[in-house]
Amino acid sequence: MIRKSWWKILAFVLLIYTCSVGFLVKVPSPPGVPLHQTIRNLFFHVPMWIAMMVCFTVSVVYAIKYLNKPDVTADIYSIEFARTGAFFGVLGLLTGMIWASSQWGKAWSSDPKQNGAAIGVLIYFAYFVVRGSLHDEEKRARIGAVYNIFAFFMLFPTIWILPRLTESLHPGGQGSEGNPGLNPKDSSPAMRSVMYPAFIGWTLLGVWITTLRIRVQLIQQKRLAHE
């Protein structure tokens, strides 16, 4: 039992570590625009995007797998990982708005990274709407898989490319250092000792949530097959 659940135990331990040490670790105060204590949101905001990208990546892999060999299980895996990814995307937006409200004076400033992230999440919401509008199961799975691939590749220009090409309050834009997720000068070795475990812990939590939803869907699928 423990052998099968080791990664769940690891997720729990890492999140306890993140949520405790994350509020105790000493944070830097770099010159320019000091982030002060708001930098602690790094342990919650950025991991949401990491978990989102991992879930969306797994989702598109199963979408391609379904198109290659149609199978209802692959479709269930694809849609459930997409749902969890969208959930973390919304959490990423909300935690970002909290951070922006404290650091930039307002929750939404139409920053290119904010707009791009919102567009990326909305594209996936449209994916759920498209699937929900189709009643034929095979057609829904096939069209959903194609749209899933489109939605995944739209994430790269909206979240990772466009914010680099324009001026942005986020790091990584024109005239600023770092990447669209983090300026290395804003962190320290002590913070990274919390940040990396946070990435793993939140991602494992996303996988854990998804596996539970997949299990429920597979049980329902078996019940329908026997009716």
N, C-alpha and C positions, 0 to 999 in steps of 0.2 A: 504493500500500500504506500509506504513512504517512498519507495523507489519511483513509483508513478507520479507522486505528488511533490517531489523535491523542488520543482520549479515554482510551485504555488507557495511552498514554505519560503523559498528564496524571495519571491515577490513580496510576501508579507514582511519579512525581516528588512528588506531594502527600503520599503515604504515607511516602516517604523523608524528606521535610521534616518531617512530623509526628513521626515516630519519632526524629528526631535533635534538631531544635530544641525539640521538646516536653520534652526532658529537660534542656535548657540554659537555656531562657527563665526570667527572674526571675518568681517567683510572689508574690502579695500575701499578707499575713497580717492579715486583717480582725479587728476586735475581736469579742468574743462567744465563738464557738467556732472558733478558727483551724483551718483545714484543713491548714496547713503544706504539706509536699511531696505529700500525698495529692491535692491539687487537680490534679495532673498527670494523674490518671485521667480528668479532664474531656475530654482529647484522645482517649480510648478508650471510656469508658463511654457518654457522651451520644451520640457519633456512631453507636453501635450501634443506638440507638433511632431516630435519624434515618434510617439506612439501612433499618431494619426497616419504618418507616412508608412510605418511598418504594416499597419492594418490594411491600408489601401493597396500596398504592394502585394500582400498575400491575397487580397480580394481579386486583383487583376490577374494574378497567376492562375487562380481557380476559374476566372472568366475565360481565359485563353484555353485552359484545360477543358472547359465545357464545350467551347467551339470546336476543339479538336476531336473530342469524343463526348457527345451529349450524355450527361449523367446527372440525375436530380441531386445527388449528394454534392457534386462539385458546385452546382448552382446555389445550394443552401450555404455552403462554405463561403462562396463569393459574396452573397447578399449580406450575410451576418458580419463578415469582416468589414464590409463597406459601412454597415450601420454603426459598428463600434468606432470605425475611423471617423465618421461624421460626428459622432458624439464627442470624441476627443478634439475634433476641429472646433466645435462650438465651445468647449472648455478652453481651448487655446485662445479663442477670440475674447471670451469673458475675462480670463486672467490677464490678457493683454490690455483690455479696457481698464481694468482696475489699476494696472501698472501705469498706463498712460495718464489716467486721471490724477495720479499722485505726482508723476514726473513731468508731464507736459501741460498740466492744467485742465485738461478735459479728456473724457473717455474716448472720444472719436474725433480725430483731426484730419480725416481723409488722407492719411499717410499712404503712400503707394503700397507698403507692405500690408497695412490694414485692409485697404481696398482689395488687393490681390488675394489675400487670405479669405476675405468674405466671398469674393467671386468663386474661388475654388470650392468652398463649402457649399455655396448655392448650386453649383453645377452638380454636386452629388445629391443635393435635395431634389433637383430636377430628375435625377436618375431614379430616385425612389418614386417620384410622381409618375414617371413613364412606366415603370414596372406595375404600379398600382392601377394604371388605366387599362392594362391588358388582362383579359380574362382567360385566354388560352394559355395554359401552363408552358407548353413547349415554345410558343411564340414569345411569351414574356421572358423566359430564360434566355432565349437566343438574342432577342433585341436588347435585353438588359446587359448581356455579356459584351455586346458590341459597344453599347453606350458606356459601360464601365471602363473599357479600354480608352475611349475618347476622354472621359472624365479624368482618368489617371494622368494621361499625358498633358492635359491642360493645367495640372498642378504646377508643372515645372516653369512655364512662362509666368503664371500668375503669382507664384510664391517665391521662386528662386531666381528668375531671370530679370523680369521687369523691375523689381525693387533695386537691382544693381545698376540699372541704366538711368535712373532718375535720382534727384535729391530726395533724401528720406531722413526722417527723424530716427529711424532704426539704423543700426550699424550696417555697413556694407553698401550703402547708396553712394552716389557720386560725391566725392569729397570727404568721405568718412572711411574709417578703417574697419577691418573685420569682414564678416559675412552677414547675410540678412538675418542670422539668428543670434550672433554674439560677437562683440568686440573683445578680443583676448585681453586687452588692458583693463576691462571691467571685472575680470576674475583673478583669482589667486590660486596657488596650489592647494590651500585649505578648502577653498570653495569647490575646486574641481574634485576633491575627494568626496564631496557630497553630490555634485552635479552628475557625474558619470553613473553612480549607483541609482540616482533618481531616474536617469534615462532608462536604465534596465528595469527598475522596479515598476514604473508607470507602464512601460511597454508590456511587461509580463502580466500586469493587471488587466490590460486591454485584451490580451490573448485569453486570459482566464475568463473574463466576462463573455467573450465570444464563444468559447468552447461550451459554456453553460447554455447559451442561446442555441447553439448548433444541436446540442443534445436534445433540447426541448423540441426543436423542429424535426429532428429525425424520428423522435417518438411519435409526434403527430403524423408524420408521413407514413409510418408503419400502421397506425390506427386507421388511417384513410384507406390504406391498401387492403386491409382486412374487412372493411365494411362493404 
